[in-house]
Amino acid sequence: MNAKKTLLLVAVIVTGVSFLLIFANNNINHPVPDNSVKTQNSIVQKWETKIDAQEGVTIKITPLELSPEVVRWKFDIVMDTHSVELNQDMIKSSVLVDDQGKEYKPLGWEGPTGGHHREGVLTFNRITPTPKSVELKIFDIADVVRGFDWQL
């Protein structure tokens, strides 16, 4: 009878240790999602670049900041063409739209004012409360309204 109790106790201990190891490994080995970048102290969202190519103009937009923790939301914008002059005032030619249809005007544009190749950063105040999605609309470039949307 003593041997049976000892064997049962060993089986219970082995089973318990196995559960602990499996549970600990599952919590430690979860990969960071593809759309985030892990920094030393936090995880920062990495947003998808959206591309629109119409009427000889290609526009690529990548959000740089869209978290509820920052004061300003920023979008990197790259425009490229061989057919028209890209001299639009980006503050007047852009609007951010939340999931309720409310529009927000940009605060600033950091980048060149013209040319066939432009890249800069368009800045908006953070939307509070944070919407489920946003759409950045760019208009007056080659007479096309372009929409770029992200789920938050």
Phi and psi in degrees as a GROMACS rama.xvg file:
@    title "Ramachandran Plot"
@    xaxis  label "Phi"
@    yaxis  label "Psi"
@TYPE xy
-63.1348  -38.6377  ASN-2
-65.8889  -37.9429  ALA-3
-66.0515  -41.7148  LYS-4
-64.7645  -41.7213  LYS-5
-63.9029  -44.4864  THR-6
-63.4594  -41.3206  LEU-7
-64.7017  -42.123  LEU-8
-63.3355  -41.8739  LEU-9
-63.9643  -42.1808  VAL-10
-62.9834  -42.1943  ALA-11
-64.3714  -43.3446  VAL-12
-64.3857  -45.9452  ILE-13
-61.4434  -43.432  VAL-14
-62.7413  -44.43  THR-15
-62.7567  -44.3608  GLY-16
-64.6823  -39.4741  VAL-17
-61.2767  -45.5319  SER-18
-60.1812  -43.8979  PHE-19
-61.6326  -43.8103  LEU-20
-65.6494  -42.4984  LEU-21
-65.0669  -45.0805  ILE-22
-64.0048  -44.2898  PHE-23
-63.9329  -42.4318  ALA-24
-65.1269  -37.4745  ASN-25
-64.4153  -37.0936  ASN-26
-75.7062  -32.3206  ASN-27
-82.5156  -37.0539  ILE-28
-94.427  14.7258  ASN-29
-69.0116  127.059  HIS-30
-71.8009  153.097  PRO-31
-71.2539  134.628  VAL-32
-54.9246  150.608  PRO-33
-59.017  -27.3217  ASP-34
-94.4555  21.6536  ASN-35
-136.451  160.047  SER-36
-125.456  127.241  VAL-37
-87.5942  126.54  LYS-38
-106.667  -177.274  THR-39
-60.1159  -41.0255  GLN-40
-112.65  -9.47242  ASN-41
-159.978  175.977  SER-42
-107.47  126.868  ILE-43
-107.797  132.628  VAL-44
-67.7043  133.951  GLN-45
-108.669  117.547  LYS-46
-92.9586  149.501  TRP-47
-70.8045  137.493  GLU-48
-79.2123  131.938  THR-49
-108.473  141.944  LYS-50
-127.36  136.913  ILE-51
-131.238  124.15  ASP-52
-125.567  104.067  ALA-53
-142.001  148.896  GLN-54
51.0514  37.4775  GLU-55
78.7267  7.86706  GLY-56
-123.457  128.512  VAL-57
-108.994  128.669  THR-58
-122.9  128.488  ILE-59
-117.376  129.877  LYS-60
-128.335  130.166  ILE-61
-127.641  119.273  THR-62
-64.2531  134.7  PRO-63
-98.086  -36.6028  LEU-64
-139.41  120.85  GLU-65
-142.999  23.8176  LEU-66
-92.4607  155.899  SER-67
-70.5106  -9.22138  PRO-68
-85.5266  -16.321  GLU-69
-99.6884  155.59  VAL-70
-81.2963  -34.9279  VAL-71
-119.678  135.622  ARG-72
-96.6802  134.693  TRP-73
-127.326  143.247  LYS-74
-128.495  126.715  PHE-75
-83.6912  126.472  ASP-76
-122.543  127.414  ILE-77
-120.422  124.925  VAL-78
-120.832  139.382  MET-79
-144.237  135.083  ASP-80
-158.765  162.526  THR-81
-125.149  7.43045  HIS-82
-120.077  -29.5811  SER-83
-130.464  160.773  VAL-84
-82.0601  129.315  GLU-85
-95.786  71.0615  LEU-86
-114.424  20.9463  ASN-87
-68.4422  147.702  GLN-88
-76.5302  107.253  ASP-89
-64.5607  -24.8309  MET-90
-70.7523  -38.2647  ILE-91
-82.1914  -20.4917  LYS-92
-100.581  12.778  SER-93
-136.763  149.628  SER-94
-152.387  143.505  VAL-95
-104.115  130.982  LEU-96
-119.366  129.043  VAL-97
-85.4462  179.586  ASP-98
-69.9426  -7.65859  ASP-99
-100.126  -0.350927  GLN-100
89.6172  2.83225  GLY-101
-76.9369  136.459  LYS-102
-101.95  143.642  GLU-103
-128.65  131.033  TYR-104
-86.6586  149.025  LYS-105
-68.5164  154.524  PRO-106
-87.8934  -34.0935  LEU-107
-167.329  162.848  GLY-108
-128.768  123.944  TRP-109
-111.42  101.447  GLU-110
169.088  178.78  GLY-111
-67.259  162.398  PRO-112
-99.7501  -4.99129  THR-113
-169.025  -179.933  GLY-114
120.041  -177.156  GLY-115
-96.4315  -12.0707  HIS-116
-135.536  112.987  HIS-117
-126.353  140.883  ARG-118
-141.79  135.858  GLU-119
-165.544  -176.669  GLY-120
-119.82  125.683  VAL-121
-100.483  129.877  LEU-122
-118.28  138.061  THR-123
-128.645  156.761  PHE-124
-66.8086  145.788  ASN-125
-59.2965  140.757  ARG-126
-87.771  126.736  ILE-127
-127  130.144  THR-128
-69.0422  158.611  PRO-129
-63.0577  124.601  THR-130
-75.5125  169.499  PRO-131
-74.1718  -27.4641  LYS-132
-154.109  161.365  SER-133
-136.794  152.828  VAL-134
-128.705  126.305  GLU-135
-95.2266  118.799  LEU-136
-104.238  132.313  LYS-137
-119.051  128.382  ILE-138
-133.957  171.011  PHE-139
70.1084  18.622  ASP-140
-112.367  109.826  ILE-141
57.7249  33.87  ALA-142
55.9821  36.1139  ASP-143
-126.424  137.596  VAL-144
-94.1427  123.788  VAL-145
-115.917  135.767  ARG-146
-120.162  134.761  GLY-147
-127.985  119.676  PHE-148
-123.843  151.164  ASP-149
-138.102  140.116  TRP-150
-84.5985  132.496  GLN-151
